[in-house]
Amino acid sequence: MGYSRAHLYIQGMVQGVFFRNFTRERAQNLGINGWVQNLRDGRVEVLFEGEKTLVEKAIQACNIGPPGARVTDIDIQWEAFVGDQEGFHIRY
């Protein structure tokens, strides 16, 4: 049971479909930290930090997304756990 940090770049129909709210709710329900934000190029960027199995569950949820979303690709960059995140927030 280790801790991990995953940085995601999510492509597809992921803006204007409540993807950020969906991601925040999933992360908060799982008890993992980080943030989510829209990028100008239409992608959504996410940072998850927490217990690895819970981070993996959050990533699985992002593969599906909320109703109306259509995820075509997720670039996942696994990073060393830092522990500098507190709570899960939407960045604007």
N, CA, C and O atoms as CSV, one atom per row, in Angstrom:
chain,resi,resn,atom,element,x,y,z
A,1,MET,N,N,0.850,-1.190,0.000
A,1,MET,CA,C,0.000,0.000,0.000
A,1,MET,C,C,0.884,1.237,0.000
A,1,MET,O,O,1.158,1.816,1.051
A,2,GLY,N,N,1.330,1.640,-1.190
A,2,GLY,CA,C,2.166,2.821,-1.306
A,2,GLY,C,C,1.380,4.025,-1.760
A,2,GLY,O,O,0.216,3.932,-2.149
A,3,TYR,N,N,2.040,5.141,-1.700
A,3,TYR,CA,C,1.433,6.387,-2.148
A,3,TYR,C,C,2.035,6.792,-3.475
A,3,TYR,O,O,3.209,6.536,-3.741
A,4,SER,N,N,1.227,7.427,-4.306
A,4,SER,CA,C,1.700,7.826,-5.618
A,4,SER,C,C,1.097,9.156,-6.031
A,4,SER,O,O,0.196,9.696,-5.390
A,5,ARG,N,N,1.631,9.653,-7.122
A,5,ARG,CA,C,1.198,10.929,-7.689
A,5,ARG,C,C,1.076,10.701,-9.190
A,5,ARG,O,O,2.004,10.200,-9.825
A,6,ALA,N,N,-0.056,11.065,-9.748
A,6,ALA,CA,C,-0.286,10.896,-11.189
A,6,ALA,C,C,-0.728,12.218,-11.782
A,6,ALA,O,O,-1.616,12.892,-11.260
A,7,HIS,N,N,-0.090,12.572,-12.881
A,7,HIS,CA,C,-0.397,13.808,-13.605
A,7,HIS,C,C,-1.054,13.383,-14.913
A,7,HIS,O,O,-0.441,12.669,-15.706
A,8,LEU,N,N,-2.286,13.809,-15.147
A,8,LEU,CA,C,-3.054,13.368,-16.312
A,8,LEU,C,C,-3.354,14.528,-17.247
A,8,LEU,O,O,-3.586,15.657,-16.816
A,9,TYR,N,N,-3.342,14.219,-18.543
A,9,TYR,CA,C,-3.816,15.125,-19.579
A,9,TYR,C,C,-4.884,14.358,-20.345
A,9,TYR,O,O,-4.591,13.363,-21.008
A,10,ILE,N,N,-6.127,14.830,-20.249
A,10,ILE,CA,C,-7.274,14.090,-20.774
A,10,ILE,C,C,-7.789,14.788,-22.027
A,10,ILE,O,O,-8.060,15.988,-22.015
A,11,GLN,N,N,-7.923,14.016,-23.115
A,11,GLN,CA,C,-8.389,14.551,-24.391
A,11,GLN,C,C,-9.770,14.009,-24.725
A,11,GLN,O,O,-10.190,12.963,-24.230
A,12,GLY,N,N,-10.460,14.749,-25.576
A,12,GLY,CA,C,-11.776,14.349,-26.048
A,12,GLY,C,C,-12.775,15.462,-25.798
A,12,GLY,O,O,-12.406,16.632,-25.694
A,13,MET,N,N,-14.050,15.086,-25.702
A,13,MET,CA,C,-15.099,16.036,-25.355
A,13,MET,C,C,-15.136,16.098,-23.834
A,13,MET,O,O,-15.927,15.406,-23.194
A,14,VAL,N,N,-14.266,16.942,-23.256
A,14,VAL,CA,C,-14.092,16.954,-21.809
A,14,VAL,C,C,-14.267,18.350,-21.194
A,14,VAL,O,O,-14.127,18.514,-19.981
A,15,GLN,N,N,-14.566,19.338,-22.012
A,15,GLN,CA,C,-14.858,20.659,-21.466
A,15,GLN,C,C,-16.309,21.000,-21.772
A,15,GLN,O,O,-16.832,20.661,-22.834
A,16,GLY,N,N,-16.954,21.680,-20.816
A,16,GLY,CA,C,-18.359,22.028,-20.978
A,16,GLY,C,C,-19.308,20.888,-20.660
A,16,GLY,O,O,-20.491,20.954,-20.994
A,17,VAL,N,N,-18.799,19.835,-20.012
A,17,VAL,CA,C,-19.621,18.669,-19.673
A,17,VAL,C,C,-19.510,18.330,-18.184
A,17,VAL,O,O,-19.810,17.206,-17.779
A,18,PHE,N,N,-19.084,19.289,-17.379
A,18,PHE,CA,C,-18.938,19.133,-15.914
A,18,PHE,C,C,-17.851,18.121,-15.544
A,18,PHE,O,O,-17.939,17.457,-14.512
A,19,PHE,N,N,-16.827,18.008,-16.395
A,19,PHE,CA,C,-15.745,17.059,-16.131
A,19,PHE,C,C,-14.973,17.423,-14.866
A,19,PHE,O,O,-14.612,16.544,-14.085
A,20,ARG,N,N,-14.720,18.708,-14.663
A,20,ARG,CA,C,-13.968,19.124,-13.474
A,20,ARG,C,C,-14.741,18.801,-12.199
A,20,ARG,O,O,-14.162,18.285,-11.243
A,21,ASN,N,N,-16.035,19.096,-12.171
A,21,ASN,CA,C,-16.855,18.769,-10.992
A,21,ASN,C,C,-16.896,17.270,-10.749
A,21,ASN,O,O,-16.778,16.816,-9.611
A,22,PHE,N,N,-17.062,16.504,-11.819
A,22,PHE,CA,C,-17.080,15.047,-11.738
A,22,PHE,C,C,-15.777,14.531,-11.120
A,22,PHE,O,O,-15.796,13.680,-10.230
A,23,THR,N,N,-14.652,15.053,-11.599
A,23,THR,CA,C,-13.344,14.618,-11.116
A,23,THR,C,C,-13.159,14.988,-9.647
A,23,THR,O,O,-12.652,14.186,-8.863
A,24,ARG,N,N,-13.567,16.193,-9.275
A,24,ARG,CA,C,-13.442,16.617,-7.876
A,24,ARG,C,C,-14.275,15.720,-6.969
A,24,ARG,O,O,-13.797,15.299,-5.915
A,25,GLU,N,N,-15.513,15.420,-7.359
A,25,GLU,CA,C,-16.377,14.562,-6.541
A,25,GLU,C,C,-15.767,13.171,-6.362
A,25,GLU,O,O,-15.772,12.627,-5.258
A,26,ARG,N,N,-15.240,12.595,-7.448
A,26,ARG,CA,C,-14.633,11.266,-7.354
A,26,ARG,C,C,-13.416,11.300,-6.428
A,26,ARG,O,O,-13.257,10.420,-5.582
A,27,ALA,N,N,-12.570,12.296,-6.583
A,27,ALA,CA,C,-11.365,12.395,-5.750
A,27,ALA,C,C,-11.729,12.581,-4.276
A,27,ALA,O,O,-11.131,11.956,-3.400
A,28,GLN,N,N,-12.705,13.435,-4.012
A,28,GLN,CA,C,-13.112,13.673,-2.625
A,28,GLN,C,C,-13.722,12.416,-2.024
A,28,GLN,O,O,-13.465,12.102,-0.861
A,29,ASN,N,N,-14.526,11.690,-2.796
A,29,ASN,CA,C,-15.121,10.440,-2.311
A,29,ASN,C,C,-14.058,9.388,-2.008
A,29,ASN,O,O,-14.215,8.588,-1.086
A,30,LEU,N,N,-12.974,9.390,-2.788
A,30,LEU,CA,C,-11.899,8.423,-2.585
A,30,LEU,C,C,-10.898,8.889,-1.521
A,30,LEU,O,O,-10.091,8.098,-1.034
A,31,GLY,N,N,-10.957,10.161,-1.170
A,31,GLY,CA,C,-10.043,10.691,-0.164
A,31,GLY,C,C,-8.648,10.982,-0.691
A,31,GLY,O,O,-7.670,10.909,0.052
A,32,ILE,N,N,-8.559,11.313,-1.986
A,32,ILE,CA,C,-7.252,11.667,-2.540
A,32,ILE,C,C,-7.187,13.168,-2.801
A,32,ILE,O,O,-8.213,13.838,-2.919
A,33,ASN,N,N,-5.973,13.676,-2.889
A,33,ASN,CA,C,-5.730,15.114,-3.011
A,33,ASN,C,C,-5.297,15.482,-4.416
A,33,ASN,O,O,-4.960,14.620,-5.227
A,34,GLY,N,N,-5.313,16.791,-4.692
A,34,GLY,CA,C,-4.831,17.293,-5.969
A,34,GLY,C,C,-5.708,18.391,-6.514
A,34,GLY,O,O,-6.333,19.142,-5.766
A,35,TRP,N,N,-5.745,18.474,-7.837
A,35,TRP,CA,C,-6.505,19.528,-8.508
A,35,TRP,C,C,-6.845,19.120,-9.948
A,35,TRP,O,O,-6.295,18.162,-10.491
A,36,VAL,N,N,-7.766,19.876,-10.543
A,36,VAL,CA,C,-8.174,19.670,-11.932
A,36,VAL,C,C,-8.376,21.040,-12.565
A,36,VAL,O,O,-8.848,21.969,-11.911
A,37,GLN,N,N,-8.015,21.163,-13.849
A,37,GLN,CA,C,-8.220,22.430,-14.545
A,37,GLN,C,C,-8.396,22.190,-16.043
A,37,GLN,O,O,-7.891,21.213,-16.596
A,38,ASN,N,N,-9.124,23.104,-16.683
A,38,ASN,CA,C,-9.239,23.091,-18.134
A,38,ASN,C,C,-7.994,23.732,-18.732
A,38,ASN,O,O,-7.431,24.666,-18.160
A,39,LEU,N,N,-7.571,23.229,-19.880
A,39,LEU,CA,C,-6.469,23.831,-20.620
A,39,LEU,C,C,-7.022,24.535,-21.856
A,39,LEU,O,O,-8.089,24.183,-22.359
A,40,ARG,N,N,-6.299,25.512,-22.328
A,40,ARG,CA,C,-6.771,26.300,-23.482
A,40,ARG,C,C,-6.900,25.484,-24.752
A,40,ARG,O,O,-7.644,25.860,-25.659
A,41,ASP,N,N,-6.177,24.362,-24.830
A,41,ASP,CA,C,-6.229,23.542,-26.047
A,41,ASP,C,C,-7.381,22.529,-26.033
A,41,ASP,O,O,-7.477,21.686,-26.924
A,42,GLY,N,N,-8.266,22.613,-25.010
A,42,GLY,CA,C,-9.435,21.735,-24.961
A,42,GLY,C,C,-9.266,20.516,-24.076
A,42,GLY,O,O,-10.233,19.797,-23.825
A,43,ARG,N,N,-8.055,20.272,-23.598
A,43,ARG,CA,C,-7.827,19.135,-22.704
A,43,ARG,C,C,-8.138,19.534,-21.265
A,43,ARG,O,O,-8.306,20.712,-20.948
A,44,VAL,N,N,-8.210,18.520,-20.404
A,44,VAL,CA,C,-8.329,18.728,-18.961
A,44,VAL,C,C,-7.059,18.159,-18.334
A,44,VAL,O,O,-6.624,17.060,-18.678
A,45,GLU,N,N,-6.472,18.919,-17.411
A,45,GLU,CA,C,-5.272,18.493,-16.699
A,45,GLU,C,C,-5.657,18.162,-15.260
A,45,GLU,O,O,-6.408,18.902,-14.625
A,46,VAL,N,N,-5.139,17.046,-14.754
A,46,VAL,CA,C,-5.477,16.604,-13.401
A,46,VAL,C,C,-4.202,16.173,-12.680
A,46,VAL,O,O,-3.306,15.584,-13.284
A,47,LEU,N,N,-4.129,16.472,-11.392
A,47,LEU,CA,C,-3.075,15.941,-10.536
A,47,LEU,C,C,-3.751,15.200,-9.391
A,47,LEU,O,O,-4.494,15.794,-8.609
A,48,PHE,N,N,-3.490,13.904,-9.296
A,48,PHE,CA,C,-3.995,13.080,-8.196
A,48,PHE,C,C,-2.825,12.698,-7.309
A,48,PHE,O,O,-1.740,12.388,-7.801
A,49,GLU,N,N,-3.045,12.718,-5.999
A,49,GLU,CA,C,-2.017,12.273,-5.078
A,49,GLU,C,C,-2.676,11.539,-3.921
A,49,GLU,O,O,-3.622,12.041,-3.314
A,50,GLY,N,N,-2.170,10.346,-3.619
A,50,GLY,CA,C,-2.732,9.572,-2.524
A,50,GLY,C,C,-2.329,8.123,-2.621
A,50,GLY,O,O,-1.368,7.778,-3.309
A,51,GLU,N,N,-3.072,7.267,-1.923
A,51,GLU,CA,C,-2.801,5.837,-1.960
A,51,GLU,C,C,-2.943,5.342,-3.401
A,51,GLU,O,O,-3.921,5.653,-4.080
A,52,LYS,N,N,-1.958,4.570,-3.856
A,52,LYS,CA,C,-1.900,4.194,-5.275
A,52,LYS,C,C,-3.176,3.523,-5.778
A,52,LYS,O,O,-3.640,3.843,-6.872
A,53,THR,N,N,-3.751,2.603,-5.008
A,53,THR,CA,C,-4.963,1.921,-5.476
A,53,THR,C,C,-6.121,2.902,-5.638
A,53,THR,O,O,-6.955,2.733,-6.528
A,54,LEU,N,N,-6.179,3.924,-4.784
A,54,LEU,CA,C,-7.246,4.926,-4.890
A,54,LEU,C,C,-6.994,5.860,-6.071
A,54,LEU,O,O,-7.936,6.256,-6.757
A,55,VAL,N,N,-5.737,6.214,-6.313
A,55,VAL,CA,C,-5.400,7.029,-7.489
A,55,VAL,C,C,-5.781,6.267,-8.757
A,55,VAL,O,O,-6.314,6.855,-9.698
A,56,GLU,N,N,-5.510,4.963,-8.785
A,56,GLU,CA,C,-5.878,4.157,-9.955
A,56,GLU,C,C,-7.385,4.127,-10.160
A,56,GLU,O,O,-7.847,4.150,-11.301
A,57,LYS,N,N,-8.163,4.077,-9.080
A,57,LYS,CA,C,-9.632,4.129,-9.199
A,57,LYS,C,C,-10.088,5.466,-9.759
A,57,LYS,O,O,-11.010,5.514,-10.572
A,58,ALA,N,N,-9.452,6.553,-9.333
A,58,ALA,CA,C,-9.796,7.880,-9.846
A,58,ALA,C,C,-9.488,7.974,-11.340
A,58,ALA,O,O,-10.254,8.560,-12.104
A,59,ILE,N,N,-8.366,7.394,-11.747
A,59,ILE,CA,C,-8.007,7.396,-13.173
A,59,ILE,C,C,-9.030,6.590,-13.973
A,59,ILE,O,O,-9.418,7.000,-15.067
A,60,GLN,N,N,-9.465,5.460,-13.447
A,60,GLN,CA,C,-10.497,4.659,-14.120
A,60,GLN,C,C,-11.772,5.478,-14.305
A,60,GLN,O,O,-12.404,5.413,-15.360
A,61,ALA,N,N,-12.153,6.246,-13.288
A,61,ALA,CA,C,-13.351,7.088,-13.390
A,61,ALA,C,C,-13.165,8.140,-14.479
A,61,ALA,O,O,-14.108,8.449,-15.207
A,62,CYS,N,N,-11.962,8.690,-14.598
A,62,CYS,CA,C,-11.691,9.698,-15.628
A,62,CYS,C,C,-11.757,9.121,-17.028
A,62,CYS,O,O,-12.044,9.844,-17.982
A,63,ASN,N,N,-11.494,7.821,-17.168
A,63,ASN,CA,C,-11.604,7.180,-18.472
A,63,ASN,C,C,-13.044,7.198,-18.979
A,63,ASN,O,O,-13.283,7.176,-20.186
A,64,ILE,N,N,-13.989,7.237,-18.062
A,64,ILE,CA,C,-15.405,7.250,-18.414
A,64,ILE,C,C,-15.923,8.683,-18.422
A,64,ILE,O,O,-16.522,9.126,-19.402
A,65,GLY,N,N,-15.693,9.404,-17.330
A,65,GLY,CA,C,-16.150,10.781,-17.220
A,65,GLY,C,C,-17.639,10.870,-16.949
A,65,GLY,O,O,-18.324,9.855,-16.826
A,66,PRO,N,N,-18.127,12.090,-16.857
A,66,PRO,CA,C,-19.547,12.306,-16.598
A,66,PRO,C,C,-20.379,12.082,-17.865
A,66,PRO,O,O,-19.831,11.978,-18.962
A,67,PRO,N,N,-21.718,12.008,-17.706
A,67,PRO,CA,C,-22.565,11.918,-18.896
A,67,PRO,C,C,-22.289,13.108,-19.816
A,67,PRO,O,O,-22.173,14.239,-19.345
A,68,GLY,N,N,-22.186,12.865,-21.096
A,68,GLY,CA,C,-21.905,13.934,-22.053
A,68,GLY,C,C,-20.439,14.026,-22.419
A,68,GLY,O,O,-20.095,14.616,-23.443
A,69,ALA,N,N,-19.572,13.457,-21.609
A,69,ALA,CA,C,-18.145,13.467,-21.922
A,69,ALA,C,C,-17.810,12.300,-22.843
A,69,ALA,O,O,-18.476,11.264,-22.838
A,70,ARG,N,N,-16.770,12.498,-23.623
A,70,ARG,CA,C,-16.257,11.421,-24.471
A,70,ARG,C,C,-14.738,11.506,-24.415
A,70,ARG,O,O,-14.130,12.352,-25.072
A,71,VAL,N,N,-14.135,10.634,-23.634
A,71,VAL,CA,C,-12.686,10.629,-23.461
A,71,VAL,C,C,-12.061,9.817,-24.588
A,71,VAL,O,O,-12.419,8.659,-24.804
A,72,THR,N,N,-11.121,10.436,-25.307
A,72,THR,CA,C,-10.459,9.743,-26.405
A,72,THR,C,C,-9.045,9.293,-26.039
A,72,THR,O,O,-8.531,8.339,-26.623
A,73,ASP,N,N,-8.413,9.970,-25.078
A,73,ASP,CA,C,-7.059,9.589,-24.682
A,73,ASP,C,C,-6.721,10.209,-23.334
A,73,ASP,O,O,-7.150,11.319,-23.020
A,74,ILE,N,N,-5.944,9.474,-22.540
A,74,ILE,CA,C,-5.405,10.018,-21.293
A,74,ILE,C,C,-3.914,9.747,-21.276
A,74,ILE,O,O,-3.479,8.596,-21.335
A,75,ASP,N,N,-3.139,10.807,-21.194
A,75,ASP,CA,C,-1.691,10.699,-21.029
A,75,ASP,C,C,-1.430,10.745,-19.526
A,75,ASP,O,O,-1.706,11.753,-18.877
A,76,ILE,N,N,-0.899,9.658,-18.976
A,76,ILE,CA,C,-0.646,9.562,-17.536
A,76,ILE,C,C,0.848,9.591,-17.288
A,76,ILE,O,O,1.596,8.780,-17.834
A,77,GLN,N,N,1.275,10.524,-16.465
A,77,GLN,CA,C,2.679,10.601,-16.069
A,77,GLN,C,C,2.742,10.309,-14.569
A,77,GLN,O,O,2.285,11.110,-13.754
A,78,TRP,N,N,3.311,9.162,-14.216
A,78,TRP,CA,C,3.475,8.807,-12.813
A,78,TRP,C,C,4.689,9.543,-12.269
A,78,TRP,O,O,5.751,9.553,-12.892
A,79,GLU,N,N,4.526,10.154,-11.114
A,79,GLU,CA,C,5.597,10.934,-10.507
A,79,GLU,C,C,5.814,10.448,-9.077
A,79,GLU,O,O,4.995,9.709,-8.530
A,80,ALA,N,N,6.911,10.866,-8.491
A,80,ALA,CA,C,7.191,10.523,-7.098
A,80,ALA,C,C,6.190,11.236,-6.197
A,80,ALA,O,O,5.862,12.401,-6.427
A,81,PHE,N,N,5.711,10.549,-5.187
A,81,PHE,CA,C,4.783,11.138,-4.218
A,81,PHE,C,C,5.484,12.287,-3.504
A,81,PHE,O,O,6.617,12.149,-3.042
A,82,VAL,N,N,4.793,13.426,-3.420
A,82,VAL,CA,C,5.360,14.614,-2.770
A,82,VAL,C,C,4.651,14.897,-1.448
A,82,VAL,O,O,5.293,15.214,-0.447
A,83,GLY,N,N,3.316,14.781,-1.453
A,83,GLY,CA,C,2.555,15.044,-0.236
A,83,GLY,C,C,2.281,16.510,0.017
A,83,GLY,O,O,2.006,16.909,1.148
A,84,ASP,N,N,2.356,17.319,-1.035
A,84,ASP,CA,C,2.155,18.755,-0.870
A,84,ASP,C,C,0.728,19.216,-1.188
A,84,ASP,O,O,0.432,20.410,-1.129
A,85,GLN,N,N,-0.145,18.280,-1.521
A,85,GLN,CA,C,-1.525,18.627,-1.860
A,85,GLN,C,C,-2.425,18.440,-0.639
A,85,GLN,O,O,-2.281,17.484,0.123
A,86,GLU,N,N,-3.345,19.368,-0.479
A,86,GLU,CA,C,-4.300,19.279,0.636
A,86,GLU,C,C,-5.696,19.460,0.069
A,86,GLU,O,O,-6.033,20.528,-0.443
A,87,GLY,N,N,-6.510,18.414,0.161
A,87,GLY,CA,C,-7.846,18.468,-0.430
A,87,GLY,C,C,-7.766,18.324,-1.937
A,87,GLY,O,O,-6.693,18.095,-2.495
A,88,PHE,N,N,-8.917,18.461,-2.594
A,88,PHE,CA,C,-8.957,18.401,-4.053
A,88,PHE,C,C,-9.728,19.611,-4.555
A,88,PHE,O,O,-10.851,19.859,-4.117
A,89,HIS,N,N,-9.132,20.361,-5.467
A,89,HIS,CA,C,-9.672,21.651,-5.894
A,89,HIS,C,C,-9.781,21.761,-7.405
A,89,HIS,O,O,-9.038,21.129,-8.155
A,90,ILE,N,N,-10.728,22.581,-7.826
A,90,ILE,CA,C,-10.815,22.976,-9.230
A,90,ILE,C,C,-10.009,24.246,-9.377
A,90,ILE,O,O,-10.213,25.211,-8.640
A,91,ARG,N,N,-9.087,24.246,-10.335
A,91,ARG,CA,C,-8.309,25.456,-10.639
A,91,ARG,C,C,-8.981,26.174,-11.786
A,91,ARG,O,O,-9.432,25.554,-12.749
A,92,TYR,N,N,-9.043,27.500,-11.672
A,92,TYR,CA,C,-9.647,28.310,-12.742
A,92,TYR,C,C,-8.601,29.184,-13.400
A,92,TYR,O,O,-8.915,29.936,-14.322
